Amino acid sequence: MSAAEITGNIHPKRKIIMGLYWINKKAASTEGCEPFLIEKITTGTNTHRPKENKFLKLSDNILNDILYNMKYQREVEFEIKFGKEDIKFSICKNAFFISATKKELEVEIAEKLELEGKKMYPGICSKFPRRVGIMDYP
């Protein structure tokens, strides 16, 4: 497992998007055009899974649950499938933790998150929040 510290003053919603975006972007470099699937989100209060034959999106209810748990400094875990790659990603306080099937991918993601975590406005594609279900992006 690799870790990345967030030293910038980043809004919690931006932290979530930043983490998911760079996981998606870095995994795409090894897995190609495979779908980016969030298979499970576990917070201190709930476990979210997609409904049968659906994709798990960050709906307002799920996002509010994640933000609530982040506010009270509880760990939030994401299980992501990208092609053959299984990635576990968690946020707790000001740190990201990443575990991937390929160790080099895990390290690459952690290094990029560490770099972006120093900025107030980390670099992400403007269309990505909608892809994961966030309609109101700060």
N, CA, C and O atoms as a GROMACS GRO file, in nm:
protein
  552
    1MET      N    1   0.085  -0.118   0.000
    1MET     CA    2   0.000   0.000   0.000
    1MET      C    3   0.089   0.124   0.000
    1MET      O    4   0.188   0.131   0.073
    2SER      N    5   0.053   0.220  -0.083
    2SER     CA    6   0.125   0.347  -0.090
    2SER      C    7   0.038   0.457  -0.033
    2SER      O    8  -0.085   0.447  -0.033
    3ALA      N    9   0.101   0.562   0.016
    3ALA     CA   10   0.027   0.673   0.076
    3ALA      C   11   0.072   0.804   0.015
    3ALA      O   12   0.185   0.818  -0.032
    4ALA      N   13  -0.018   0.902   0.018
    4ALA     CA   14   0.012   1.037  -0.029
    4ALA      C   15  -0.050   1.136   0.068
    4ALA      O   16  -0.166   1.121   0.107
    5GLU      N   17   0.026   1.235   0.108
    5GLU     CA   18  -0.022   1.336   0.201
    5GLU      C   19  -0.076   1.457   0.125
    5GLU      O   20  -0.018   1.499   0.025
    6ILE      N   21  -0.187   1.512   0.173
    6ILE     CA   22  -0.248   1.631   0.115
    6ILE      C   23  -0.205   1.749   0.202
    6ILE      O   24  -0.245   1.759   0.318
    7THR      N   25  -0.125   1.837   0.145
    7THR     CA   26  -0.078   1.952   0.223
    7THR      C   27  -0.146   2.081   0.182
    7THR      O   28  -0.138   2.181   0.253
    8GLY      N   29  -0.214   2.081   0.068
    8GLY     CA   30  -0.285   2.200   0.022
    8GLY      C   31  -0.419   2.213   0.092
    8GLY      O   32  -0.468   2.117   0.152
    9ASN      N   33  -0.479   2.330   0.084
    9ASN     CA   34  -0.610   2.355   0.143
    9ASN      C   35  -0.717   2.321   0.039
    9ASN      O   36  -0.773   2.409  -0.025
   10ILE      N   37  -0.744   2.192   0.024
   10ILE     CA   38  -0.834   2.143  -0.080
   10ILE      C   39  -0.970   2.111  -0.020
   10ILE      O   40  -0.979   2.044   0.083
   11HIS      N   41  -1.076   2.158  -0.085
   11HIS     CA   42  -1.214   2.127  -0.045
   11HIS      C   43  -1.233   1.975  -0.049
   11HIS      O   44  -1.182   1.910  -0.140
   12PRO      N   45  -1.304   1.916   0.049
   12PRO     CA   46  -1.321   1.770   0.052
   12PRO      C   47  -1.375   1.711  -0.079
   12PRO      O   48  -1.332   1.603  -0.120
   13LYS      N   49  -1.468   1.779  -0.144
   13LYS     CA   50  -1.521   1.728  -0.269
   13LYS      C   51  -1.411   1.723  -0.376
   13LYS      O   52  -1.407   1.630  -0.457
   14ARG      N   53  -1.324   1.821  -0.375
   14ARG     CA   54  -1.210   1.821  -0.469
   14ARG      C   55  -1.114   1.707  -0.439
   14ARG      O   56  -1.056   1.649  -0.531
   15LYS      N   57  -1.097   1.674  -0.310
   15LYS     CA   58  -1.009   1.562  -0.273
   15LYS      C   59  -1.060   1.433  -0.336
   15LYS      O   60  -0.984   1.355  -0.392
   16ILE      N   61  -1.190   1.412  -0.325
   16ILE     CA   62  -1.251   1.291  -0.380
   16ILE      C   63  -1.229   1.285  -0.531
   16ILE      O   64  -1.181   1.184  -0.584
   17ILE      N   65  -1.264   1.394  -0.600
   17ILE     CA   66  -1.250   1.399  -0.745
   17ILE      C   67  -1.104   1.384  -0.785
   17ILE      O   68  -1.073   1.310  -0.879
   18MET      N   69  -1.014   1.451  -0.717
   18MET     CA   70  -0.872   1.443  -0.748
   18MET      C   71  -0.824   1.298  -0.739
   18MET      O   72  -0.756   1.249  -0.829
   19GLY      N   73  -0.859   1.230  -0.631
   19GLY     CA   74  -0.816   1.092  -0.614
   19GLY      C   75  -0.870   1.001  -0.722
   19GLY      O   76  -0.794   0.924  -0.783
   20LEU      N   77  -0.999   1.009  -0.748
   20LEU     CA   78  -1.059   0.923  -0.850
   20LEU      C   79  -1.006   0.956  -0.990
   20LEU      O   80  -0.982   0.867  -1.070
   21TYR      N   81  -0.989   1.086  -1.018
   21TYR     CA   82  -0.942   1.127  -1.150
   21TYR      C   83  -0.802   1.071  -1.180
   21TYR      O   84  -0.779   1.016  -1.287
   22TRP      N   85  -0.710   1.086  -1.085
   22TRP     CA   86  -0.574   1.042  -1.111
   22TRP      C   87  -0.561   0.890  -1.109
   22TRP      O   88  -0.473   0.835  -1.175
   23ILE      N   89  -0.646   0.823  -1.036
   23ILE     CA   90  -0.650   0.676  -1.045
   23ILE      C   91  -0.695   0.637  -1.185
   23ILE      O   92  -0.635   0.551  -1.248
   24ASN      N   93  -0.801   0.701  -1.232
   24ASN     CA   94  -0.853   0.674  -1.366
   24ASN      C   95  -0.747   0.703  -1.473
   24ASN      O   96  -0.723   0.621  -1.561
   25LYS      N   97  -0.685   0.818  -1.464
   25LYS     CA   98  -0.588   0.860  -1.565
   25LYS      C   99  -0.464   0.770  -1.567
   25LYS      O  100  -0.419   0.728  -1.673
   26LYS      N  101  -0.409   0.741  -1.450
   26LYS     CA  102  -0.289   0.658  -1.443
   26LYS      C  103  -0.319   0.512  -1.481
   26LYS      O  104  -0.238   0.448  -1.547
   27ALA      N  105  -0.434   0.459  -1.439
   27ALA     CA  106  -0.469   0.321  -1.474
   27ALA      C  107  -0.496   0.308  -1.624
   27ALA      O  108  -0.470   0.203  -1.682
   28ALA      N  109  -0.549   0.412  -1.685
   28ALA     CA  110  -0.575   0.408  -1.829
   28ALA      C  111  -0.446   0.391  -1.908
   28ALA      O  112  -0.447   0.334  -2.017
   29SER      N  113  -0.335   0.439  -1.855
   29SER     CA  114  -0.207   0.426  -1.926
   29SER      C  115  -0.162   0.281  -1.935
   29SER      O  116  -0.086   0.246  -2.026
   30THR      N  117  -0.206   0.195  -1.843
   30THR     CA  118  -0.170   0.054  -1.850
   30THR      C  119  -0.284  -0.034  -1.896
   30THR      O  120  -0.261  -0.139  -1.957
   31GLU      N  121  -0.408   0.007  -1.869
   31GLU     CA  122  -0.524  -0.076  -1.900
   31GLU      C  123  -0.598  -0.033  -2.027
   31GLU      O  124  -0.687  -0.104  -2.073
   32GLY      N  125  -0.561   0.082  -2.084
   32GLY     CA  126  -0.625   0.127  -2.208
   32GLY      C  127  -0.765   0.181  -2.187
   32GLY      O  128  -0.790   0.255  -2.092
   33CYS      N  129  -0.854   0.144  -2.275
   33CYS     CA  130  -0.990   0.201  -2.277
   33CYS      C  131  -1.092   0.119  -2.198
   33CYS      O  132  -1.212   0.126  -2.226
   34GLU      N  133  -1.047   0.044  -2.103
   34GLU     CA  134  -1.138  -0.033  -2.020
   34GLU      C  135  -1.227   0.060  -1.937
   34GLU      O  136  -1.188   0.174  -1.911
   35PRO      N  137  -1.344   0.014  -1.895
   35PRO     CA  138  -1.430   0.100  -1.812
   35PRO      C  139  -1.374   0.117  -1.670
   35PRO      O  140  -1.315   0.026  -1.613
   36PHE      N  141  -1.396   0.236  -1.616
   36PHE     CA  142  -1.359   0.273  -1.480
   36PHE      C  143  -1.482   0.249  -1.394
   36PHE      O  144  -1.580   0.322  -1.405
   37LEU      N  145  -1.478   0.146  -1.310
   37LEU     CA  146  -1.596   0.107  -1.233
   37LEU      C  147  -1.570   0.117  -1.083
   37LEU      O  148  -1.478   0.054  -1.030
   38ILE      N  149  -1.651   0.197  -1.016
   38ILE     CA  150  -1.646   0.200  -0.870
   38ILE      C  151  -1.736   0.086  -0.824
   38ILE      O  152  -1.858   0.091  -0.844
   39GLU      N  153  -1.678  -0.016  -0.763
   39GLU     CA  154  -1.754  -0.134  -0.724
   39GLU      C  155  -1.815  -0.124  -0.585
   39GLU      O  156  -1.919  -0.183  -0.558
   40LYS      N  157  -1.748  -0.048  -0.497
   40LYS     CA  158  -1.799  -0.038  -0.360
   40LYS      C  159  -1.738   0.085  -0.294
   40LYS      O  160  -1.622   0.118  -0.316
   41ILE      N  161  -1.818   0.152  -0.211
   41ILE     CA  162  -1.771   0.263  -0.129
   41ILE      C  163  -1.813   0.231   0.014
   41ILE      O  164  -1.930   0.204   0.042
   42THR      N  165  -1.716   0.234   0.103
   42THR     CA  166  -1.743   0.206   0.244
   42THR      C  167  -1.708   0.329   0.326
   42THR      O  168  -1.596   0.378   0.322
   43THR      N  169  -1.806   0.377   0.402
   43THR     CA  170  -1.784   0.490   0.492
   43THR      C  171  -1.801   0.438   0.635
   43THR      O  172  -1.829   0.320   0.656
   44GLY      N  173  -1.783   0.526   0.731
   44GLY     CA  174  -1.803   0.488   0.870
   44GLY      C  175  -1.948   0.455   0.902
   44GLY      O  176  -1.976   0.393   1.005
   45THR      N  177  -2.040   0.496   0.816
   45THR     CA  178  -2.182   0.477   0.844
   45THR      C  179  -2.255   0.388   0.743
   45THR      O  180  -2.362   0.336   0.776
   46ASN      N  181  -2.201   0.369   0.623
   46ASN     CA  182  -2.271   0.293   0.519
   46ASN      C  183  -2.174   0.220   0.427
   46ASN      O  184  -2.055   0.251   0.420
   47THR      N  185  -2.230   0.123   0.355
   47THR     CA  186  -2.160   0.058   0.245
   47THR      C  187  -2.248   0.075   0.122
   47THR      O  188  -2.366   0.040   0.124
   48HIS      N  189  -2.190   0.130   0.016
   48HIS     CA  190  -2.264   0.156  -0.107
   48HIS      C  191  -2.214   0.062  -0.216
   48HIS      O  192  -2.094   0.051  -0.240
   49ARG      N  193  -2.307  -0.006  -0.282
   49ARG     CA  194  -2.277  -0.094  -0.395
   49ARG      C  195  -2.372  -0.057  -0.509
   49ARG      O  196  -2.481  -0.005  -0.486
   50PRO      N  197  -2.331  -0.085  -0.631
   50PRO     CA  198  -2.422  -0.054  -0.742
   50PRO      C  199  -2.541  -0.150  -0.741
   50PRO      O  200  -2.531  -0.264  -0.696
   51LYS      N  201  -2.652  -0.101  -0.790
   51LYS     CA  202  -2.768  -0.188  -0.806
   51LYS      C  203  -2.737  -0.283  -0.922
   51LYS      O  204  -2.649  -0.256  -1.003
   52GLU      N  205  -2.809  -0.391  -0.929
   52GLU     CA  206  -2.784  -0.492  -1.032
   52GLU      C  207  -2.777  -0.431  -1.172
   52GLU      O  208  -2.864  -0.353  -1.211
   53ASN      N  209  -2.673  -0.466  -1.246
   53ASN     CA  210  -2.650  -0.418  -1.384
   53ASN      C  211  -2.639  -0.267  -1.396
   53ASN      O  212  -2.668  -0.212  -1.502
   54LYS      N  213  -2.597  -0.200  -1.291
   54LYS     CA  214  -2.579  -0.054  -1.294
   54LYS      C  215  -2.437  -0.020  -1.250
   54LYS      O  216  -2.366  -0.104  -1.195
   55PHE      N  217  -2.398   0.103  -1.278
   55PHE     CA  218  -2.270   0.154  -1.231
   55PHE      C  219  -2.292   0.231  -1.103
   55PHE      O  220  -2.396   0.295  -1.086
   56LEU      N  221  -2.197   0.226  -1.012
   56LEU     CA  222  -2.206   0.304  -0.889
   56LEU      C  223  -2.156   0.445  -0.919
   56LEU      O  224  -2.040   0.466  -0.955
   57LYS      N  225  -2.244   0.540  -0.904
   57LYS     CA  226  -2.212   0.681  -0.925
   57LYS      C  227  -2.218   0.753  -0.792
   57LYS      O  228  -2.280   0.705  -0.697
   58LEU      N  229  -2.154   0.868  -0.784
   58LEU     CA  230  -2.154   0.948  -0.662
   58LEU      C  231  -2.277   1.039  -0.662
   58LEU      O  232  -2.267   1.160  -0.681
   59SER      N  233  -2.391   0.978  -0.640
   59SER     CA  234  -2.517   1.053  -0.631
   59SER      C  235  -2.510   1.148  -0.512
   59SER      O  236  -2.418   1.140  -0.430
   60ASP      N  237  -2.605   1.238  -0.503
   60ASP     CA  238  -2.606   1.334  -0.392
   60ASP      C  239  -2.607   1.261  -0.256
   60ASP      O  240  -2.537   1.302  -0.164
   61ASN      N  241  -2.686   1.154  -0.244
   61ASN     CA  242  -2.693   1.080  -0.117
   61ASN      C  243  -2.559   1.017  -0.081
   61ASN      O  244  -2.513   1.027   0.033
   62ILE      N  245  -2.497   0.952  -0.178
   62ILE     CA  246  -2.367   0.888  -0.152
   62ILE      C  247  -2.261   0.993  -0.124
   62ILE      O  248  -2.182   0.979  -0.031
   63LEU      N  249  -2.260   1.098  -0.204
   63LEU     CA  250  -2.161   1.204  -0.185
   63LEU      C  251  -2.177   1.270  -0.048
   63LEU      O  252  -2.078   1.298   0.019
   64ASN      N  253  -2.300   1.296  -0.007
   64ASN     CA  254  -2.324   1.356   0.125
   64ASN      C  255  -2.276   1.264   0.238
   64ASN      O  256  -2.223   1.311   0.338
   65ASP      N  257  -2.295   1.132   0.221
   65ASP     CA  258  -2.246   1.036   0.319
   65ASP      C  259  -2.094   1.041   0.326
   65ASP      O  260  -2.036   1.041   0.435
   66ILE      N  261  -2.028   1.044   0.211
   66ILE     CA  262  -1.881   1.051   0.206
   66ILE      C  263  -1.832   1.179   0.273
   66ILE      O  264  -1.742   1.175   0.358
   67LEU      N  265  -1.891   1.292   0.236
   67LEU     CA  266  -1.849   1.421   0.292
   67LEU      C  267  -1.874   1.429   0.443
   67LEU      O  268  -1.792   1.484   0.516
   68TYR      N  269  -1.985   1.373   0.489
   68TYR     CA  270  -2.016   1.369   0.632
   68TYR      C  271  -1.906   1.294   0.706
   68TYR      O  272  -1.857   1.340   0.809
   69ASN      N  273  -1.867   1.177   0.655
   69ASN     CA  274  -1.764   1.097   0.719
   69ASN      C  275  -1.627   1.164   0.712
   69ASN      O  276  -1.549   1.154   0.806
   70MET      N  277  -1.598   1.231   0.602
   70MET     CA  278  -1.472   1.304   0.592
   70MET      C  279  -1.468   1.418   0.693
   70MET      O  280  -1.363   1.446   0.752
   71LYS      N  281  -1.582   1.485   0.711
   71LYS     CA  282  -1.588   1.595   0.807
   71LYS      C  283  -1.551   1.549   0.947
   71LYS      O  284  -1.484   1.621   1.022
   72TYR      N  285  -1.594   1.428   0.982
   72TYR     CA  286  -1.564   1.375   1.115
   72TYR      C  287  -1.440   1.284   1.114
   72TYR      O  288  -1.421   1.203   1.205
   73GLN      N  289  -1.359   1.299   1.012
   73GLN     CA  290  -1.230   1.235   0.997
   73GLN      C  291  -1.235   1.083   1.004
   73GLN      O  292  -1.146   1.018   1.059
   74ARG      N  293  -1.341   1.028   0.948
   74ARG     CA  294  -1.353   0.883   0.937
   74ARG      C  295  -1.302   0.841   0.799
   74ARG      O  296  -1.316   0.914   0.701
   75GLU      N  297  -1.243   0.726   0.792
   75GLU     CA  298  -1.190   0.675   0.667
   75GLU      C  299  -1.303   0.641   0.569
   75GLU      O  300  -1.406   0.586   0.609
   76VAL      N  301  -1.282   0.674   0.443
   76VAL     CA  302  -1.375   0.640   0.336
   76VAL      C  303  -1.296   0.557   0.235
   76VAL      O  304  -1.192   0.600   0.187
   77GLU      N  305  -1.348   0.438   0.204
   77GLU     CA  306  -1.278   0.346   0.115
   77GLU      C  307  -1.354   0.326  -0.016
   77GLU      O  308  -1.477   0.316  -0.017
   78PHE      N  309  -1.279   0.321  -0.125
   78PHE     CA  310  -1.334   0.295  -0.258
   78PHE      C  311  -1.270   0.168  -0.312
   78PHE      O  312  -1.148   0.150  -0.300
   79GLU      N  313  -1.350   0.081  -0.371
   79GLU     CA  314  -1.296  -0.034  -0.444
   79GLU      C  315  -1.329  -0.010  -0.590
   79GLU      O  316  -1.444   0.008  -0.628
   80ILE      N  317  -1.223  -0.010  -0.672
   80ILE     CA  318  -1.235   0.029  -0.813
   80ILE      C  319  -1.183  -0.084  -0.901
   80ILE      O  320  -1.081  -0.147  -0.870
   81LYS      N  321  -1.252  -0.108  -1.008
   81LYS     CA  322  -1.210  -0.206  -1.108
   81LYS      C  323  -1.183  -0.129  -1.237
   81LYS      O  324  -1.268  -0.053  -1.284
   82PHE      N  325  -1.065  -0.150  -1.294
   82PHE     CA  326  -1.030  -0.085  -1.421
   82PHE      C  327  -0.960  -0.192  -1.504
   82PHE      O  328  -0.841  -0.217  -1.486
   83GLY      N  329  -1.035  -0.254  -1.595
   83GLY     CA  330  -0.980  -0.365  -1.672
   83GLY      C  331  -0.944  -0.478  -1.578
   83GLY      O  332  -1.028  -0.524  -1.501
   84LYS      N  333  -0.819  -0.525  -1.585
   84LYS     CA  334  -0.772  -0.633  -1.497
   84LYS      C  335  -0.720  -0.580  -1.364
   84LYS      O  336  -0.685  -0.657  -1.275
   85GLU      N  337  -0.717  -0.450  -1.351
   85GLU     CA  338  -0.660  -0.386  -1.232
   85GLU      C  339  -0.766  -0.368  -1.123
   85GLU      O  340  -0.874  -0.314  -1.147
   86ASP      N  341  -0.733  -0.415  -1.003
   86ASP     CA  342  -0.816  -0.393  -0.884
   86ASP      C  343  -0.744  -0.290  -0.799
   86ASP      O  344  -0.629  -0.309  -0.760
   87ILE      N  345  -0.814  -0.180  -0.769
   87ILE     CA  346  -0.752  -0.071  -0.694
   87ILE      C  347  -0.837  -0.042  -0.571
   87ILE      O  348  -0.959  -0.028  -0.580
   88LYS      N  349  -0.772  -0.034  -0.458
   88LYS     CA  350  -0.838   0.011  -0.335
   88LYS      C  351  -0.780   0.147  -0.303
   88LYS      O  352  -0.658   0.168  -0.306
   89PHE      N  353  -0.869   0.238  -0.271
   89PHE     CA  354  -0.832   0.378  -0.249
   89PHE      C  355  -0.908   0.426  -0.128
   89PHE      O  356  -1.029   0.406  -0.118
   90SER      N  357  -0.838   0.489  -0.034
   90SER     CA  358  -0.909   0.543   0.082
   90SER      C  359  -0.858   0.682   0.114
   90SER      O  360  -0.744   0.718   0.085
   91ILE      N  361  -0.947   0.759   0.176
   91ILE     CA  362  -0.917   0.895   0.220
   91ILE      C  363  -0.944   0.898   0.370
   91ILE      O  364  -1.049   0.855   0.416
   92CYS      N  365  -0.848   0.950   0.444
   92CYS     CA  366  -0.867   0.970   0.587
   92CYS      C  367  -0.787   1.092   0.629
   92CYS      O  368  -0.666   1.098   0.607
   93LYS      N  369  -0.854   1.187   0.688
   93LYS     CA  370  -0.794   1.313   0.728
   93LYS      C  371  -0.727   1.377   0.607
   93LYS      O  372  -0.795   1.410   0.510
   94ASN      N  373  -0.597   1.395   0.609
   94ASN     CA  374  -0.526   1.457   0.496
   94ASN      C  375  -0.434   1.358   0.427
   94ASN      O  376  -0.322   1.392   0.388
   95ALA      N  377  -0.481   1.235   0.411
   95ALA     CA  378  -0.399   1.134   0.345
   95ALA      C  379  -0.483   1.046   0.254
   95ALA      O  380  -0.599   1.017   0.280
   96PHE      N  381  -0.419   1.004   0.145
   96PHE     CA  382  -0.474   0.905   0.053
   96PHE      C  383  -0.394   0.776   0.074
   96PHE      O  384  -0.274   0.781   0.100
   97PHE      N  385  -0.460   0.663   0.062
   97PHE     CA  386  -0.393   0.534   0.066
   97PHE      C  387  -0.438   0.457  -0.057
   97PHE      O  388  -0.557   0.447  -0.086
   98ILE      N  389  -0.340   0.403  -0.131
   98ILE     CA  390  -0.369   0.338  -0.257
   98ILE      C  391  -0.307   0.199  -0.256
   98ILE      O  392  -0.192   0.181  -0.218
   99SER      N  393  -0.386   0.102  -0.299
   99SER     CA  394  -0.338  -0.035  -0.315
   99SER      C  395  -0.383  -0.081  -0.452
   99SER      O  396  -0.501  -0.072  -0.486
  100ALA      N  397  -0.290  -0.131  -0.533
  100ALA     CA  398  -0.322  -0.177  -0.668
  100ALA      C  399  -0.256  -0.311  -0.694
  100ALA      O  400  -0.160  -0.349  -0.627
  101THR      N  401  -0.308  -0.382  -0.791
  101THR     CA  402  -0.252  -0.511  -0.829
  101THR      C  403  -0.107  -0.493  -0.874
  101THR      O  404  -0.020  -0.571  -0.835
  102LYS      N  405  -0.082  -0.391  -0.954
  102LYS     CA  406   0.053  -0.362  -1.002
  102LYS      C  407   0.117  -0.257  -0.911
  102LYS      O  408   0.071  -0.143  -0.905
  103LYS      N  409   0.222  -0.296  -0.842
  103LYS     CA  410   0.289  -0.207  -0.745
  103LYS      C  411   0.336  -0.078  -0.811
  103LYS      O  412   0.326   0.029  -0.750
  104GLU      N  413   0.389  -0.084  -0.933
  104GLU     CA  414   0.439   0.037  -0.999
  104GLU      C  415   0.326   0.136  -1.027
  104GLU      O  416   0.347   0.258  -1.021
  105LEU      N  417   0.207   0.086  -1.059
  105LEU     CA  418   0.092   0.174  -1.079
  105LEU      C  419   0.053   0.240  -0.947
  105LEU      O  420   0.025   0.360  -0.943
  106GLU      N  421   0.051   0.164  -0.842
  106GLU     CA  422   0.019   0.214  -0.708
  106GLU      C  423   0.112   0.329  -0.670
  106GLU      O  424   0.067   0.433  -0.622
  107VAL      N  425   0.242   0.310  -0.691
  107VAL     CA  426   0.341   0.412  -0.658
  107VAL      C  427   0.323   0.536  -0.746
  107VAL      O  428   0.333   0.649  -0.698
  108GLU      N  429   0.297   0.514  -0.874
  108GLU     CA  430   0.277   0.626  -0.968
  108GLU      C  431   0.156   0.711  -0.928
  108GLU      O  432   0.162   0.834  -0.932
  109ILE      N  433   0.048   0.646  -0.890
  109ILE     CA  434  -0.073   0.717  -0.846
  109ILE      C  435  -0.042   0.796  -0.719
  109ILE      O  436  -0.078   0.913  -0.709
  110ALA      N  437   0.022   0.733  -0.623
  110ALA     CA  438   0.055   0.800  -0.496
  110ALA      C  439   0.143   0.922  -0.520
  110ALA      O  440   0.120   1.027  -0.459
  111GLU      N  441   0.243   0.910  -0.606
  111GLU     CA  442   0.331   1.023  -0.635
  111GLU      C  443   0.254   1.139  -0.699
  111GLU      O  444   0.277   1.255  -0.664
  112LYS      N  445   0.165   1.109  -0.791
  112LYS     CA  446   0.086   1.214  -0.856
  112LYS      C  447  -0.009   1.280  -0.756
  112LYS      O  448  -0.025   1.402  -0.757
  113LEU      N  449  -0.072   1.201  -0.670
  113LEU     CA  450  -0.163   1.257  -0.569
  113LEU      C  451  -0.087   1.344  -0.469
  113LEU      O  452  -0.138   1.447  -0.424
  114GLU      N  453   0.034   1.304  -0.435
  114GLU     CA  454   0.118   1.384  -0.344
  114GLU      C  455   0.147   1.519  -0.408
  114GLU      O  456   0.139   1.623  -0.343
  115LEU      N  457   0.182   1.517  -0.536
  115LEU     CA  458   0.212   1.640  -0.609
  115LEU      C  459   0.089   1.729  -0.621
  115LEU      O  460   0.096   1.849  -0.591
  116GLU      N  461  -0.022   1.674  -0.663
  116GLU     CA  462  -0.146   1.751  -0.679
  116GLU      C  463  -0.203   1.794  -0.544
  116GLU      O  464  -0.271   1.896  -0.535
  117GLY      N  465  -0.176   1.717  -0.439
  117GLY     CA  466  -0.226   1.747  -0.305
  117GLY      C  467  -0.164   1.871  -0.242
  117GLY      O  468  -0.208   1.914  -0.135
  118LYS      N  469  -0.064   1.927  -0.306
  118LYS     CA  470  -0.002   2.050  -0.257
  118LYS      C  471  -0.072   2.175  -0.310
  118LYS      O  472  -0.048   2.286  -0.263
  119LYS      N  473  -0.158   2.155  -0.409
  119LYS     CA  474  -0.225   2.268  -0.474
  119LYS      C  475  -0.362   2.293  -0.412
  119LYS      O  476  -0.424   2.202  -0.357
  120MET      N  477  -0.409   2.416  -0.422
  120MET     CA  478  -0.546   2.445  -0.377
  120MET      C  479  -0.646   2.396  -0.482
  120MET      O  480  -0.756   2.351  -0.448
  121TYR      N  481  -0.609   2.406  -0.609
  121TYR     CA  482  -0.693   2.362  -0.719
  121TYR      C  483  -0.617   2.258  -0.802
  121TYR      O  484  -0.551   2.293  -0.899
  122PRO      N  485  -0.626   2.131  -0.763
  122PRO     CA  486  -0.554   2.027  -0.836
  122PRO      C  487  -0.604   2.013  -0.979
  122PRO      O  488  -0.720   2.042  -1.007
  123GLY      N  489  -0.517   1.970  -1.069
  123GLY     CA  490  -0.552   1.954  -1.209
  123GLY      C  491  -0.638   1.832  -1.232
  123GLY      O  492  -0.599   1.720  -1.198
  124ILE      N  493  -0.755   1.854  -1.292
  124ILE     CA  494  -0.842   1.744  -1.335
  124ILE      C  495  -0.916   1.788  -1.461
  124ILE      O  496  -0.928   1.908  -1.488
  125CYS      N  497  -0.965   1.693  -1.535
  125CYS     CA  498  -1.046   1.723  -1.654
  125CYS      C  499  -1.182   1.773  -1.608
  125CYS      O  500  -1.243   1.714  -1.517
  126SER      N  501  -1.231   1.879  -1.668
  126SER     CA  502  -1.358   1.940  -1.625
  126SER      C  503  -1.479   1.847  -1.646
  126SER      O  504  -1.583   1.867  -1.582
  127LYS      N  505  -1.468   1.748  -1.733
  127LYS     CA  506  -1.580   1.657  -1.758
  127LYS      C  507  -1.583   1.538  -1.663
  127LYS      O  508  -1.684   1.468  -1.654
  128PHE      N  509  -1.474   1.515  -1.591
  128PHE     CA  510  -1.465   1.396  -1.506
  128PHE      C  511  -1.568   1.393  -1.393
  128PHE      O  512  -1.628   1.287  -1.371
  129PRO      N  513  -1.593   1.503  -1.320
  129PRO     CA  514  -1.692   1.494  -1.211
  129PRO      C  515  -1.827   1.441  -1.257
  129PRO      O  516  -1.889   1.362  -1.186
  130ARG      N  517  -1.874   1.481  -1.373
  130ARG     CA  518  -2.003   1.431  -1.424
  130ARG      C  519  -1.996   1.282  -1.457
  130ARG      O  520  -2.095   1.210  -1.441
  131ARG      N  521  -1.880   1.236  -1.502
  131ARG     CA  522  -1.864   1.093  -1.533
  131ARG      C  523  -1.886   1.006  -1.411
  131ARG      O  524  -1.938   0.896  -1.422
  132VAL      N  525  -1.846   1.055  -1.294
  132VAL     CA  526  -1.862   0.976  -1.172
  132VAL      C  527  -1.989   1.013  -1.095
  132VAL      O  528  -2.013   0.961  -0.986
  133GLY      N  529  -2.070   1.103  -1.152
  133GLY     CA  530  -2.200   1.133  -1.093
  133GLY      C  531  -2.210   1.262  -1.016
  133GLY      O  532  -2.317   1.291  -0.962
  134ILE      N  533  -2.103   1.342  -1.008
  134ILE     CA  534  -2.109   1.468  -0.934
  134ILE      C  535  -2.152   1.580  -1.028
  134ILE      O  536  -2.080   1.615  -1.122
  135MET      N  537  -2.268   1.634  -1.002
  135MET     CA  538  -2.323   1.738  -1.090
  135MET      C  539  -2.287   1.878  -1.042
  135MET      O  540  -2.276   1.971  -1.122
  136ASP      N  541  -2.268   1.893  -0.911
  136ASP     CA  542  -2.236   2.023  -0.853
  136ASP      C  543  -2.092   2.021  -0.805
  136ASP      O  544  -2.064   1.985  -0.690
  137TYR      N  545  -2.000   2.059  -0.892
  137TYR     CA  546  -1.858   2.052  -0.860
  137TYR      C  547  -1.806   2.192  -0.824
  137TYR      O  548  -1.828   2.288  -0.897
  138PRO      N  549  -1.735   2.203  -0.708
  138PRO     CA  550  -1.688   2.336  -0.664
  138PRO      C  551  -1.580   2.393  -0.754
  138PRO      O  552  -1.532   2.504  -0.730
   0.00000   0.00000   0.00000
